Amino acid sequence: MEGENTVPRLLSLPAELVQSVLQFLDPTCLADVALTCRFLRNHALSDSLWQQHVNRQIPHSLTSAAPLPSFRDLYITHHPYWFLCRNRIWFSDGEPNGKLLLARYDPRRGCIEAYAIVAEPGIRKFEHWEHDEDVSVHTFNPKVQLDLNSPVLKLDPGNPRRAHDYGPQHDDDPGSHALPSLSREIMMDCSANPGLYTSFMLSRDLPEVAIGPGTRVWPPMHIPALSRTRNASTRAFQALSHRPSTLDEVSQNTFRLRKWVEFSGRRHSSSIMALGAASRIDTALRFGGFAPTIMNAGGHAMTVRMGEEVSTYATLPPSCYIPTKDKPWQGIWCGDYSGHGCEFLLLLQPNKGEERPLPDGMDHMLEWLATGRYRRDSNGSESSDSSYASAQENQESDPEASSFQVPTSASSAITDEQDVYRGRIEAVKLTGDPNVPRGEYTFIAPDISDGGLVRIADEAAFRGARVVRSAGHIAGVGFAHDEYMPSQLILISPDCLAQHWIEFGHISYYRRVDLDSLGQI
């Protein structure tokens, strides 16, 4: 019939136009196009097309695919794991400390890796506060860096993607026929110590309709997220319901790591084996504190596995940690927590009308936050006889009773940048300590405008800084008896804050983390 041999218009286009059309396709569609005919296959295999797809996943563009032979090989090697370095920042639900990671692609070795962000507090000095000699100021200049001793996550180009014991092991397993590897765990070479193992597993998002008040999810609801996943499982996330079976089900914002200790040995005699196993069990219990499991016993060998734990990791939308002109304090910060060392925080400045309700534990703080007066007796109930704040602080926070005058220079600065001082600042722990764990608020300043203003500092240490009322979160070991106490947030600069813990009589610092410097290879 006439027209049966007509060449499709796409195939008759000049080569450069075909390339222009194909550059709008995502990698999966590009792979499908390569299966249609030899002409389109040649175009779809063009390395310039695959180079752009690789460079979209990483902050710094590559000009070479080495050590991989081509950008197509590079992209396919790490598919569908590119979201790890595309999102960069990851934080875990490990109790109580958690962990903060920076993920990246290393072009020298062709691997995707993630290292823990750590901080050293440096030399601490204690100085008396000029404004109140009874308060000590703790200096803080942390050295923030990546712990390059061993990666927390590493996907090697030479990794055979060997499946872990958990998950379907055959292509005909239910739900795994499309892409069976998606539901399997990947063994990773992350530790130089023999007997320590880590596996990586993809996760799937939990639909919003399935999240209720009591649903345990990561990240917590008060931390911004594009999606969330479960972080509680009675079977240590072995069930297929926690794993994706198709590409559409792969979460781009969460993943999990499984870690454990495993010991293998030969059985020479029952008495020797019993002694050796006891020694290994004792060692592993000290490492993980979990009961041992016999994984494999047969012939003359036995494997003892113990200390297993699964951590769920989530990322943060850049819009919540990249500062803007209107939100100069939002970002990732490092804070000084004295005996607990350095901890990392996420500072949020929610839009007006989008603030979450204040935590229930702050109900008794409302008067303090509104007027600067705080009354509570020794049993924790409200009282008219006591206050954590000094008479001077109460006087300064009461416009009708205060004779304090704002310095002219500071007043001018405030006037010029008045739009910056509005709304609230929330600080959430990305890493925690035995008292207040990761994922919990560490302080909240509900109103940094004139409504929450205490004074403009005129002492040398903080001259010109705005001081606003805030609520600091404290607790006993194990997050027992947590409560909020009166505090004052000192807005020194967009890169430096200080917190006056009134009851404790000390001031500690928080400093912004320079994420770009950490990402350099």
Secondary structure, DSSP 4 states (H G I P E B T S, - for coil): -TTTTPPPHHHHS-HHHHHHHHTTS-HHHHHHHTTT-HHHHHHHT-HHHHHHHHHTTSSS--S--TTSSSHHHHHHHTTT-THHHHH-EEEE--TTT--EEEEEEETTTTEEEEEEEEEE-----EEEETTEEEEEEE----EEEE-TTS-SEEE-TT---PBPSSS--STTSTT-SS-GGGGS-EEE---SSTTEEEEEEE--PPPGGG--TT--EES-TTS--S--EE---TTTT-SGGGS-SSGGGS-SSEEEEEEEEEEEEE-S-HHHHHHHHHHHHHHHHHHH----EEEEEETTEEEEEEEEEEEEEEE--GGGTS--SS-TT-EEEEEE-GGG-EEEEEEE-PPTT-PPPPPGGGGGGHHHHHHS-----TTSS--SS--SS-HHHHHHH-TTT------HHHHHHHHHTGGGS-S-EEEEESS--SSS-TTSEEEEES--SGGGEEEE--SGGGTT-EEEEEEEEEEETTTEEEEEEEEEEEEEETTEEEEEETTTTEEEEEEE--HHHHT--
